[in-house]
Amino acid sequence: MSTLAERVKLARDRLNLSQQDVADATGMSQPSYYKIEKGLTKRTTYINELAKVLETNVDWLMYGEGENTPKPSRDDLMQKIKDIEGRSGGETHPVPDGTTSARMSSGSGMVPILSWVAAGSWSNVDPVTFEDAIGEAPKPPNLSKLGFALRVQGQSMLPEFKPGEVIYVEPQTGFLALKDSDLVIVQCNDDKEATFKQLVLGETSDDMYLRPLNPNWPEQRMVPMGECNLVGKVVGKYVEY
């Protein structure tokens, strides 16, 4: 099997699952999964979830390496452990001093960089995936699986954020959790693109507005927050030199 699309379909057919079954089990939308099987998506952040649901391994699913073998069940693993312990007389092996346990990463370590148009149409219903991306950036530890990145445009957020720098956006932030001076990504009025500004809170919702960080920007008090949809909160940036 030469492509991700072919391998995913083969694994799904082996289990007699529908596309909707796989989409529901992995947490992605059915249209997103459909794009994978059609070959329109060459890489996905859901590869680990797909391997688990399709009872195969990530290397085979992503690269065609190794064997397309189902993962052993928990009962199978427990029986193998008992067999090994029985052969060794229950002997256990000491852990060397200084050894620490670490959780294996379940992701690719990268997040998609979206266009500002894609960010403006972001929805909780259809999570961001690499098929929506124009690039990718290293994933910070504080970003959820729905998080994404944007590349700064223009000079309104100087000097803190320069054009071309990558910012990280956490969409799992409720409006009530926002604080004064938080940096936010919003989609306002009929604009197709999202925008990046600082939130200013007042005594009431009517007093809230957005402003640039650049003190020399001509418009210091921008669209009232009440006319905007919150896309997410900016939680950090990644600078490329």
C-alpha positions in Angstrom: 0.0 0.0 0.0 1.7 3.2 -1.2 -0.4 5.9 0.3 -2.0 6.9 3.6 -5.4 6.9 2.0 -5.1 3.3 0.8 -3.8 2.0 4.2 -6.5 3.8 6.2 -9.2 2.3 3.9 -7.7 -1.2 4.1 -7.6 -1.1 7.9 -11.1 0.3 8.1 -12.5 -2.4 5.8 -10.7 -5.1 7.8 -12.7 -4.1 10.8 -16.0 -3.5 8.9 -16.3 0.1 10.1 -17.9 2.9 8.3 -16.2 6.2 7.7 -18.6 7.8 10.2 -17.6 5.1 12.8 -13.9 6.0 12.5 -14.6 9.7 12.5 -16.7 9.5 15.7 -14.2 7.3 17.4 -11.2 9.5 16.6 -13.0 12.8 17.4 -12.6 14.3 13.9 -15.4 15.3 11.6 -16.7 12.9 8.9 -15.7 15.4 6.0 -12.1 15.5 7.5 -11.9 11.8 7.6 -13.3 11.5 4.0 -10.5 13.8 2.8 -7.9 11.3 4.2 -9.4 8.3 2.4 -9.7 10.3 -0.8 -6.0 11.2 -0.7 -6.7 15.0 -0.3 -5.1 15.0 3.1 -1.5 13.7 3.1 -0.8 14.2 6.9 -3.1 14.4 9.9 -2.7 15.2 13.6 -5.1 12.4 14.3 -2.7 9.7 13.2 -2.3 8.3 16.7 -6.1 8.1 17.2 -6.5 6.5 13.8 -4.0 3.8 14.6 -5.7 3.1 17.9 -9.2 2.9 16.4 -8.1 0.9 13.3 -6.0 -1.5 15.5 -2.8 -1.0 13.7 0.5 0.8 14.3 1.4 4.4 13.5 4.5 3.6 11.4 2.5 1.3 9.1 -0.4 3.7 8.8 1.7 6.8 8.1 4.7 5.4 6.2 3.8 1.8 5.2 6.6 0.5 7.4 6.3 -2.6 9.5 3.3 -4.9 9.5 -0.4 -4.1 9.6 -1.0 -6.0 12.7 -3.8 -5.4 15.3 -2.7 -4.2 18.7 -2.9 -6.9 21.4 -5.7 -6.4 23.8 -5.2 -5.7 27.5 -6.0 -9.3 28.4 -3.4 -10.5 25.8 -0.8 -8.3 27.3 -1.6 -9.4 30.9 -1.4 -13.0 29.9 2.0 -12.5 28.2 3.3 -10.8 31.4 2.0 -13.7 33.5 3.7 -16.2 31.1 7.0 -14.3 31.4 6.8 -14.1 35.2 6.0 -17.8 35.3 9.1 -18.7 33.3 11.3 -16.5 35.4 9.8 -17.7 38.7 8.3 -14.3 39.4 11.7 -12.6 39.4 11.7 -8.9 39.0 14.5 -6.7 37.8 15.5 -3.7 39.8 15.2 -0.2 38.3 18.6 1.6 38.1 19.0 4.5 40.5 18.1 7.8 38.9 15.7 6.3 36.5 12.5 8.4 36.0 9.4 7.4 34.2 8.2 9.6 31.3 4.9 9.7 29.4 5.3 8.8 25.7 4.2 11.6 23.4 0.9 10.9 21.7 1.2 13.7 19.1 3.5 14.8 16.3 5.0 17.6 18.3 3.8 20.1 15.8 0.8 22.4 15.4 -0.7 23.7 12.1 -0.1 27.4 11.1 -3.4 28.6 9.7 -4.1 31.5 7.3 -6.0 34.4 8.8 -9.0 33.6 6.6 -9.1 30.0 8.0 -8.8 31.4 11.6 -11.7 33.7 10.9 -13.9 30.7 10.0 -12.7 28.5 12.9 -15.3 26.5 14.6 -15.5 24.2 17.6 -17.6 21.8 15.5 -14.7 21.1 13.1 -11.3 21.0 14.8 -8.3 22.4 13.1 -6.1 19.8 11.3 -3.0 19.9 9.1 -5.2 19.9 6.0 -6.2 23.5 6.9 -2.6 24.6 7.4 -0.2 26.7 5.4 2.7 25.5 7.6 3.5 24.1 11.0 5.3 25.1 14.1 6.6 23.3 17.3 3.8 22.6 19.8 4.2 24.3 23.2 3.3 22.1 26.2 0.5 24.4 27.3 -1.5 24.2 24.1 -4.5 21.9 23.8 -5.0 19.4 20.9 -7.3 22.0 19.3 -4.7 24.7 19.4 -3.1 26.2 16.3 -0.7 28.9 15.2 -0.8 32.1 13.1 1.9 34.2 11.4 1.7 37.8 12.5 0.8 40.3 9.7 1.3 44.0 9.7 2.7 46.4 12.3 -0.3 47.0 14.6 1.1 44.8 17.4 4.7 46.1 17.4 7.0 46.2 19.2 6.0 42.9 21.0 4.9 41.0 17.9 6.8 41.6 14.7 5.5 40.6 11.2 6.4 37.0 10.4 6.5 35.8 14.0 4.4 32.8 14.9 1.8 33.1 17.7 0.0 30.3 19.4 -3.8 30.4 19.8 -5.8 28.5 22.4 -9.4 28.2 21.2 -10.6 26.4 24.3 -10.9 29.7 26.2 -14.3 30.9 27.2 -15.2 34.5 27.0 -15.8 34.8 30.7 -12.3 33.5 31.4 -10.7 36.5 29.6 -9.0 39.2 31.7 -8.1 42.8 31.0 -5.1 43.2 28.6 -5.4 39.6 27.3 -4.3 39.1 23.7 -7.0 37.7 21.6 -7.9 36.5 18.1 -11.3 37.6 17.0 -13.5 37.7 13.9 -15.4 41.0 13.7 -18.6 41.9 11.8 -18.5 40.6 8.2 -14.7 40.4 8.0 -13.5 37.1 6.4 -10.1 37.3 8.2 -9.5 37.1 11.9 -7.6 39.9 13.7 -5.1 40.0 16.5 -5.5 42.7 19.2 -5.4 43.4 23.0 -8.6 43.2 24.9 -9.6 46.2 27.2 -12.3 45.5 29.7 -14.5 48.2 31.2 -17.3 48.3 33.8 -19.8 46.8 31.4 -19.8 44.8 28.2 -20.5 48.0 26.3 -17.2 49.4 27.6 -15.1 46.6 26.1 -13.0 47.3 23.1 -9.9 46.2 21.2 -6.7 48.0 20.8 -3.3 47.6 19.0 0.0 47.4 21.0 1.7 49.8 18.7 1.4 53.2 20.3 1.9 54.9 16.9 -1.0 53.0 15.3 -3.5 55.5 14.0 -6.6 53.8 15.4 -6.1 53.1 19.2 -9.7 52.2 20.1 -11.1 49.6 17.7 -14.3 47.7 17.2 -16.3 47.0 20.4 -15.8 43.5 21.6 -19.6 43.0 21.4 -19.4 43.0 17.6 -16.8 40.2 17.4 -16.6 36.5 17.8 -13.9 35.1 20.0 -11.6 32.7 18.1 -9.1 32.1 20.9 -6.6 33.6 23.3 -2.9 34.1 22.3 -0.8 32.1 24.8 2.7 32.5 23.4 4.9 33.0 20.3 7.6 31.2 18.4 10.3 33.4 16.9 12.3 32.1 13.9 15.7 33.6 13.2 
